[in-house]
């Protein structure tokens, strides 16, 4: 039985886990860095503990500190969220050694499936189709050249410990391979602490489709349908949806069965995701496995009606899965937009800073997983994700229209966001017709991200601006002029202090 | 009350009646002398509903801009004299041009030195913010005359980092 969970994360995912715990009567401990003292996950938790300064290496990545907090606060489990320590086998092992349940897979399964090269070997052993290429890390450029010549160009170099598009390079000609190898390897070293890279055939215009799994420690594993994640920029997902518009019942079953085989062969327990590339002819190729809850899990929750974090906790408590494959029913369509603090009209520059205005969308079929509020200062130390907006409806077309409606309601002031970019995508004919692949967004962006704008009469704009200016002026005139000193004096009197 | 504004670069003059937002229905406002009957209601700080000829506009104050529907319009309160003074200033390619930080961050690389000749669009510095490295480019062709920051420095939005002449 788990009675108190420490959430080793921040932002919307920390809040998401805290909410699930509270629904299940499980107490929560938040941890935070100096940049996050005022963050919502701290506010929502039962207990909260400071880890250290803002840089993740001194706070959210300090597994030793986190376990120390767990011990001191009496937490019997740790939920790692995604990112940070979520796929760190040493941390999972340290938790086990400290007698704290790690809400995720065992370190052994993580070691096999978390490394891309070892996962490819496991996929081969499980009889899963994969993209042609090297199964192990490449020793040097000569080996890279040999493998590339064998499978033919174009090829893709990838970091073995990679993620988020780091340490990846596409190579179309043999003469570019050496430079790309050096660049990918050094980027991988900097990002993941390991310079190991491997190489695989570049599949042209593939779709990125992934299968959500849930496995218990009693040998049961179910797949919960697929997610289409082809709308990407620089190998990072931007929009995800469930189900995929192109996956037939037959393809879903074949991919799901293959994913389950892989998980069972590695002794996998808890939530995980097997990622595939899918081509026009419904061939699918194993890409990698994510051994954690993912950012895009809400779209699966919407179409299956399941709460994946509840399931994670139950499985971590040793309970058997409460459902079999036959019980999994998909209904409707869900789309998720990742709302980022960035400026699509200016090179996607990040835009941290104070949120001066926040009007959040709501209404039928809208879910928002969010951890920001009006007055929150979005720190520059972490990922720029502000929230995940999810629209759910009976059909894909209706879900798209619902999302557009929600985006129109959404106002985030003070910083730049990519809300306008989502309008552009959702109104695009190719997206609406589901003619998408992993290169789709880059092609759309090449056409420019001119925002979709409606007409507002100039006089109305001038009138609104004047009204705000006039009201500010009135407030200024009405407010008593108080110096800093006298304000302290007033506060002091109120608090009964002697100044 | 008369308010002088510059909205999206255009000079505007708006005359407002004394009492507004009391829920008494439409009041007459004059925009550049044109009459608009508007039912004005402040819903909360910085959020305003305008009803004009039955059409509803949700107006949200966002810093130095107003968001109406999907659009944000920048505006500045000004008087006519100061607006005239600023016209034409700051434009053109002559003279020194600063490279400013578009957001707060940390300087991770300086790609030029004082005295270097640079092309327009050539990357001059790299700032890291929110786990992303962002190259900032020279606004013009010319010579680097000043580097105001060093690797490792924290920079604020709008800080001048490099000056190209």
Interface residues (C-beta under 8 A of the other chain):
Chain A: X341 X342 X343 X346 X347 X348 X349 X350 X351 X352 X353 X356 X357 X359 X380 X381 X382 X383 X384 X408 X411 X413 X414 X420 X423 X451 X452 X453 X454 X456 X458 X459 X460 X461 X462 X463 X464 X465 X466 X467 X468 X469 X470 X471 X473
Chain B: X1 X3 X5 X7 X8 X10 X12 X14 X16 X20 X29 X31 X32 X34 X36 X38 X40 X42 X46 X47 X48 X50 X52 X57 X59 X60 X61 X62 X63 X66 X67 X68 X69 X70 X71 X73 X75 X77 X102 X103 X104 X105 X106 X129 X130 X131 X132 X134 X157
